[in-house]
Amino acid sequence: MVIDLDDTLLSAYRRPDLAWRSVCLMMQAELGGLAPDIAAQALTRAGQAFWRDPRCHELGRADPRHARRLIATAAFETLLREGHPAPACETVSSLADAFSRRRD
């Protein structure tokens, strides 16, 4: 029996930037006019900010799927404020869920 605690032997959660990019490329059509790389960068930054906050980190560990939806929402709200096009709310949730499936 092998037990892996927190990515010691198998890295399942490192490099979220690559996972976000992969998901954004996969869902490029749903992003509309937003470039997948711009979306992936925003998602990565929003994730970093989320997981740095101790309160968010605690909530996120309890419900990672919900945390990823919050991260995606924050990322696209930021992009919208910066003047980028934003995908539909359903797409934001679908992106977060696709990321969760990829990570799982």
C-alpha positions in Angstrom: 0.0 0.0 0.0 1.2 3.5 -0.9 -0.2 6.6 0.8 0.5 10.0 -0.7 -0.2 13.0 1.5 -0.4 16.4 -0.2 1.4 15.8 -3.5 4.4 14.1 -2.0 4.7 11.3 -4.5 2.0 12.2 -7.1 1.6 15.8 -8.1 -2.0 16.3 -8.7 -2.3 20.0 -7.8 0.9 21.7 -8.9 0.9 24.0 -11.9 -2.8 25.1 -11.9 -1.8 27.5 -14.6 -1.3 24.6 -17.0 -4.7 23.1 -16.1 -6.5 26.4 -16.5 -4.8 27.0 -19.9 -5.9 23.5 -21.0 -9.5 24.0 -19.9 -9.6 27.5 -21.6 -8.2 26.0 -24.8 -10.8 23.2 -24.7 -13.6 25.7 -24.1 -12.3 28.4 -26.5 -15.5 28.7 -28.4 -17.5 29.4 -25.3 -15.1 32.2 -24.3 -16.3 34.3 -27.2 -13.8 37.0 -28.1 -11.6 36.4 -25.1 -8.3 34.8 -25.8 -7.7 31.5 -23.9 -4.3 32.6 -22.7 -5.7 35.9 -21.2 -8.5 33.9 -19.5 -6.1 31.3 -18.1 -3.7 34.0 -16.8 -6.7 35.8 -15.0 -7.9 32.5 -13.6 -4.4 31.6 -12.3 -4.1 35.1 -10.6 -7.5 34.8 -9.1 -6.7 31.4 -7.8 -3.4 32.6 -6.2 -5.3 35.4 -4.5 -8.0 33.1 -3.3 -5.7 30.5 -1.8 -3.4 33.1 -0.2 -6.4 34.4 1.9 -6.5 32.2 5.1 -10.3 32.4 5.4 -10.8 31.5 1.7 -8.3 28.7 2.0 -10.2 27.2 4.8 -13.5 27.4 3.0 -11.9 26.2 -0.2 -10.4 23.1 1.4 -13.9 22.1 2.6 -15.4 22.6 -0.9 -12.9 22.8 -3.7 -15.5 22.7 -6.4 -17.3 25.7 -5.0 -13.9 27.4 -4.5 -13.1 27.0 -8.1 -16.4 28.6 -9.1 -15.7 31.5 -6.9 -12.2 31.8 -8.4 -13.6 31.7 -11.9 -16.2 34.4 -11.1 -13.6 36.7 -9.6 -11.3 36.2 -12.6 -13.9 37.1 -15.2 -15.2 40.1 -13.1 -11.6 41.4 -13.1 -11.3 40.9 -16.8 -14.6 42.7 -17.4 -13.5 45.7 -15.3 -10.3 45.8 -17.4 -12.4 46.0 -20.6 -12.2 42.4 -21.8 -15.3 40.6 -23.0 -16.7 38.2 -20.4 -18.3 34.8 -21.1 -21.8 34.0 -20.0 -22.3 33.0 -16.3 -23.0 29.4 -17.4 -19.7 29.3 -19.2 -17.9 30.5 -16.1 -19.4 27.7 -14.0 -18.6 25.2 -16.8 -15.0 26.3 -16.9 -14.6 25.9 -13.2 -16.3 22.5 -13.3 -14.1 21.4 -16.1 -11.0 22.5 -14.1 -12.3 20.5 -11.2 -12.8 17.4 -13.3 -9.3 17.8 -14.7 -7.7 18.2 -11.3 -9.6 15.2 -9.8 
